[in-house]
Amino acid sequence: MDEGYIKFETHWKKAPPLPEAALAEIQAFRQRLYELGLIGAYPNGIGYGNISRRFGREGQFIISGSATGNFPALSSCHYTLVTKVAASQNQLWCEGPIVASSESMSHAAVYEECPWVNGVIHVHHAGLWNTLLHKVPTTDKKAPYGSPEMVASIIELMRKTKLKEQRIFVMEGHEEGIFSFGSTLEEAFEVLMIFYQRLMAGSQFDTVT
């Protein structure tokens, strides 16, 4: 399993933590996702799941750092600011006390394609992943997570499916991986919860709207 490994070239500038005020909302939703087990760690200790919000200049966003999924609670030292992404060159620039998440490229693709999006969530859940696979927009099975191929697959879904309306997609080549997004982090969380709660209630997913 290569879960959690960064597959792009990272240009990391170590810098002080972001202001607490800029992290309050992202911290709150990250905590809720952790408590639901949608962000966490596997028995082997490898963490999964990440969360981001648009912040600062165009194209920039705050994201939870690499290998933070296993922490029950995060501090300001566990977030960083992605300042630039060059997906075609497989490069990313970030500033903060920690290196950006291995899924930062995928978050960047959502922000790039959807200027109205201000919050993106990536979680893992085997049951929900199996249930939603090919019932909601699904990335190319051959596209590895955190890669230019995954970015291209996400962009293709944005342009050729109703993903911008549904605001949730499954990563076929990244087992258990699910993304949701919205105009706010709250909306991204609510979109995810609609499907998660239906699964918990035993509802059928033959037709997903």
C-alpha positions in Angstrom: 0.0 0.0 0.0 1.4 3.4 -1.0 -1.2 5.4 0.9 0.1 8.7 2.1 3.2 9.0 0.0 3.7 12.3 -1.9 4.0 11.7 -5.6 4.7 15.2 -6.8 7.7 17.4 -6.4 7.2 19.6 -3.4 8.8 23.1 -3.0 8.2 23.6 0.8 9.1 26.9 2.5 9.0 26.3 6.2 7.1 29.2 7.8 5.2 30.0 11.0 1.7 28.6 11.5 -1.3 30.3 9.9 -3.4 32.5 12.2 -5.9 30.6 14.4 -8.8 32.6 13.0 -8.0 31.3 9.5 -8.1 27.7 10.8 -11.2 27.8 13.1 -13.6 26.5 10.5 -11.4 23.9 8.9 -10.4 22.6 12.4 -14.1 22.2 13.4 -15.0 20.1 10.3 -11.8 18.1 10.4 -12.6 17.1 14.0 -16.1 16.0 13.0 -14.7 13.9 10.2 -12.1 12.3 12.4 -14.8 11.4 15.0 -16.8 9.7 12.2 -13.7 7.7 11.1 -13.8 9.4 7.7 -10.3 10.8 8.5 -8.0 8.6 10.5 -5.4 5.9 10.2 -5.2 2.3 9.2 -3.9 -0.4 11.6 -0.5 -0.1 10.1 -0.4 3.5 11.2 -0.7 5.2 7.8 -3.1 8.1 7.9 -5.8 8.9 5.4 -8.1 11.8 4.7 -7.5 15.6 4.3 -9.4 18.8 4.2 -8.8 22.3 2.6 -10.3 25.7 2.2 -9.6 28.5 -0.2 -7.5 31.2 1.3 -5.5 34.2 0.2 -4.7 35.0 -3.4 -6.2 33.3 -6.4 -5.3 29.6 -6.5 -4.1 29.4 -3.0 -5.7 27.2 -0.2 -5.0 26.0 3.3 -4.8 22.2 3.6 -4.1 19.7 6.4 -0.5 18.5 6.3 1.0 15.2 5.1 0.7 12.3 7.5 -1.8 14.0 9.9 -4.7 11.6 9.5 -3.7 9.6 12.6 -3.8 12.5 15.0 -7.1 12.7 17.1 -6.8 16.5 17.1 -4.8 18.9 15.0 -3.1 22.2 15.9 -2.1 25.2 13.8 1.2 23.4 13.2 -0.6 20.7 11.2 -1.8 23.0 8.3 0.0 24.7 5.5 -0.7 27.1 2.7 -0.5 25.8 -0.9 0.7 28.9 -2.9 1.1 27.4 -6.4 0.5 24.2 -8.3 1.9 23.2 -11.7 0.1 19.9 -12.3 1.5 19.3 -15.8 5.0 19.5 -14.3 4.0 17.5 -11.2 5.1 20.3 -8.9 3.6 22.1 -5.9 4.7 25.0 -3.7 3.6 25.4 -0.1 4.4 27.5 3.0 3.9 26.6 6.6 5.2 24.4 9.4 4.4 21.2 7.6 4.5 19.7 4.1 1.1 19.8 2.2 -1.0 16.6 2.0 -0.2 14.0 -0.7 -3.7 14.8 -2.1 -3.1 18.5 -2.6 -3.0 18.1 -6.4 -6.5 16.8 -6.4 -7.8 19.6 -4.2 -6.1 22.1 -6.5 -7.8 20.6 -9.5 -11.2 21.2 -7.9 -10.4 24.8 -7.0 -9.1 25.4 -10.5 -12.2 24.1 -12.3 -14.7 25.6 -9.9 -14.0 29.2 -8.9 -17.1 29.1 -6.7 -15.7 26.3 -4.5 -14.3 27.3 -1.2 -14.0 24.0 0.6 -12.9 20.5 -0.4 -12.9 17.3 1.7 -11.2 13.9 1.0 -12.2 10.9 3.1 -11.9 7.2 3.2 -14.7 4.8 3.8 -14.8 1.3 2.2 -18.6 0.9 2.4 -19.4 4.2 0.9 -16.7 3.9 -1.7 -18.1 0.5 -2.9 -21.6 1.8 -2.8 -21.0 5.0 -4.8 -18.5 3.5 -7.3 -19.8 4.4 -10.8 -23.0 5.7 -9.3 -21.5 9.1 -8.9 -18.7 10.5 -11.1 -15.8 8.2 -10.8 -12.1 8.9 -11.8 -10.1 6.7 -14.1 -9.1 3.4 -12.5 -5.6 3.9 -13.9 -5.1 7.3 -12.3 -3.0 7.1 -9.1 -3.9 9.5 -6.3 -1.9 12.7 -6.1 -0.7 12.5 -9.7 -1.1 14.5 -12.9 -3.2 11.7 -14.2 -5.6 12.1 -11.3 -5.8 15.8 -11.9 -6.6 15.2 -15.6 -9.3 12.6 -14.7 -10.9 15.0 -12.2 -10.9 17.8 -14.8 -12.5 15.5 -17.4 -15.2 14.6 -14.9 -15.9 18.3 -14.2 -16.3 19.0 -17.9 -18.1 15.9 -19.1 -20.4 14.8 -16.2 -22.7 16.5 -13.7 -20.0 16.5 -11.1 -20.2 20.3 -10.5 -23.9 19.8 -9.6 -23.4 16.6 -7.6 -20.3 17.8 -5.8 -19.0 14.4 -4.9 -16.8 11.9 -6.7 -15.1 8.5 -6.1 -11.5 7.7 -7.0 -11.6 4.2 -8.6 -7.8 3.9 -8.6 -7.5 5.0 -5.0 -9.5 2.4 -3.0 -11.9 3.9 -0.4 -11.1 7.5 -1.6 -14.0 9.9 -1.9 -14.0 13.7 -2.5 -16.8 16.2 -1.8 -16.7 20.0 -2.3 -18.9 23.0 -2.0 -19.2 26.8 -1.9 -18.3 26.5 1.8 -16.7 23.8 3.9 -20.1 23.3 5.6 -21.7 22.6 2.2 -18.9 20.1 1.3 -19.5 18.4 4.6 -23.3 18.3 4.1 -22.9 16.8 0.6 -20.8 14.0 2.1 -23.2 13.5 5.0 -26.2 13.0 2.7 -24.6 9.9 1.2 -23.0 8.8 4.4 -26.2 8.9 6.4 -28.1 7.1 3.6 -25.5 4.3 3.8 -25.8 4.2 7.6 -29.6 4.0 7.3 -29.4 1.1 4.8 -30.9 3.1 2.0 -30.6 1.9 -1.6 -28.3 3.8 -4.0 -29.6 2.5 -7.3 -30.3 6.1 -8.4 -28.1 8.8 -7.0 -29.2 12.4 -7.4 
